[in-house]
Amino acid sequence: MTGWKRLSYSPLLRELRESFTPRGNAPEDAAEFFRMWQKPKTLIHSRAVAIKAEDLARKFGVDPVKAGDGGWLHDVSIVWSNPQRLPAAQALGIEVLPEEESVPMILHQKLSVLLAREVFGVRDTEILSAIGCHTTLKSGASTGDKVVFLADKIAWDLDGTPPYLDALSWALDTSLDAACRVYLEWMLASPRLQVRHPWAVAALEELQQR
């Protein structure tokens, strides 16, 4: 969270806070939030990620409630469209890397952390950390980070079956690290990849050294 400012007074956050009152239950709050903003596809995707994150958490010894909450809240920044993400991040004091400036979609993981904290009232650092790297992962990632990261990749929000799913599923029989490596190697080798985010590169290098 280096470089982030707590801007509770920001008009961007004030508008969201005034229109939405969380009750402290992430599944219910997220579902209500997505309905309010008319984001049914994100609601369906987030529910699927939360369910998968809970399953993985039980398998790998992580708190399933925290993992599920991370899954429910990982995409709450959907309230900002892709063209709005860079200006929103800059206005909210979020550190923007050159790769994120080039492809603002990646900023949604950082924006979702800020909304989880400032709008939904989440203070648990493990949940916030998992939300904040669910797209790219990062070096030094915790088990909880990896659980939410992989749940998002398994329950992806595009049409069809993920092309890496079979290999990732087989790797999960070995370890979370093996599964993370499968996805990162696939992603970073994809001809459709627009930028090589340094967090993803660093995460893969760390996994390859183990």
N, C-alpha and C positions, 0 to 999 in steps of 0.2 A: 504493500500500500504506500510505498515511498512516493512522495510528490503529490499526494492527494491532500486536499483541504476539506475541512468540515465546514461546508457552506450552507448551514441550516437556513440562512436568511435568503438564499438565492431564489429569485422568482421562479426558476424552473422547478425547484423542489417544493416551494410554497404552494404552487398550484396543485401539485400532486397530493400533497399532504392535506390540503383543504378539501379535496374532492374524495378522499379515501381514508377510512379509519380502520386500521388493522386491529384484530382481536388477540393477536399473539399465537394464532394457530396457523402455521405456514400453509398447509394444504387448503384450508378454507379461505385464508386471506388471498392466496395466489389465485385460486379459482374465481373468487369474487372480483379481483383486480382485472383478470383477463376478460371476464364477462363485461365488466364496466367499460373496458376499452375496446370491446367487440373484437377479441382475438381468440376465436374458438380453436383454431389450429394450434396456436401456442399453448392453450390450455390442455389440449389432447396430448401434445408432445411432452409438456412438462409433467403431466400425470404419468406418462409412460416412463420418462426418465426417472422420476421419483420411485416408481415401483421397482425398476431395475436396480437403482442405486441401493434400495433397501435389501434386495436379494443379494447383491454383491457384498454389501456391508456385513450381512450375517455370515456369508461364506468366508470372508477375510478378516473377521474380528473387529469391525468398525461399528460404532453406534448407528443402528439403522434409522433412528429418528433424525439424527443430524444429517445423515446421507440423504434421506428422503426430503428433508427441508431444503437442502442444497439443490436437489433435483427440481423441486417445485419453484424455486426462486431464481434459477440460473438464467432465465430469459426474460425477467421482468422489465428489462430496458427496451422491450419491444414497443413501448409507448413512443419511442423516437424512431422514425424511419431512417434508412441508411444515410440519406443526405443530411439528416439532422444530427447524426451521432458525433461527428467531429466538432461542430460548433458547440454542442452540449458538453462534450468532454472538456473543451477549452474553457467554456464558461464556468464549469464546475471545478476547475483546477486539477483535473486528472492529467497525469503525465502521459503524453502522446509520443509514441515512438515513430520514427520515419515510416516504418512498414504499416503502422496503424493509420497514419495520415494518408498513405497511398491507398489502403483498403480499409475504410472506416468500419466496415462490418465487424472487424475483429475487436473493435472498441466495445462491443456490446457486453463482453465479459466484465470489463472494468466498470462500465456504467451500471450493470446489474448489481455489482457489489455495493456501489454507492446507494442505489435505491433500496437494496435489502437492508442496509443500515439506517438510512435517513428517512425512509418512508415506511418500511415494514418493522423497523425497530429491532433488527437482529444485531446482537452484540457478540455472539459466539464467534470467536476468531477462526475456529475450524470450519464452520459453515461458510463464513465469508471467504476464506482462502479457497475452498473448493469451487465456489461460484466464480471467483476471480481468475481461475485458470482452466475453466471447463472446456474452452475451445482449443487452447494451445498446449496445455500442461505447462510445467516449468521445472527447472532444476531444483532439487531439494524438495520435491513434491511429497506430501504426506500420503499415507494410505487412503485417507478420506478424500484427498484431492484426486487420486487416481480412480477411486470408485465412481465419483461423479463424472469425471472425464470420460471413462469408459461407458458408463450408463448413457451418456449423451450420444456417444458414437453408435451404440447398439440400437438405441431407440431414436434413430435419426429422423429428421423431419422432411426428408425428400421422398419422392416416389420410388417404388421398387425396393429391392433388397440391397443393402450396402455391399459393394464389391469385395470388401475386406472381411465380411462378417464370419465366414467359415474359418478363416485363418485365425481371426481374433478369438473366436469361441474355442478353438482347439488350444490356443495359447493360454486361455484362462484356466485350463486344467493343470497348467504348470505354475503360473503365478500372475499377479497383477502386472508386474514389471514386463513379463513376456508379452502380455496382451497390449500394454501401452506401446511397447516397441513395435509390434506388428502394425498398429495404426499409424504411428508417427513415420515409420519407414514408408508406408503406402502413401501417406499424405505428402511427404516431402519429395517423393519421387513422381508425384502425379503431374502430368503435362498441363493440367488445368489449374495448378496452383499459381496464384497471382503473386504472392510474396512469401519469402521464407522468414517467418516470424522468429526472432532470436530466442524467445522462450522455448519454442518447439525444438529448435536446433539444439539448444543447450540441454533440454530434457532428453532428447534422443542420444546425444553424446554421452550423457551420464549413464543412461541405461545400457549403452553398448560397452561401457567400460566395466560393467559388473559381471 
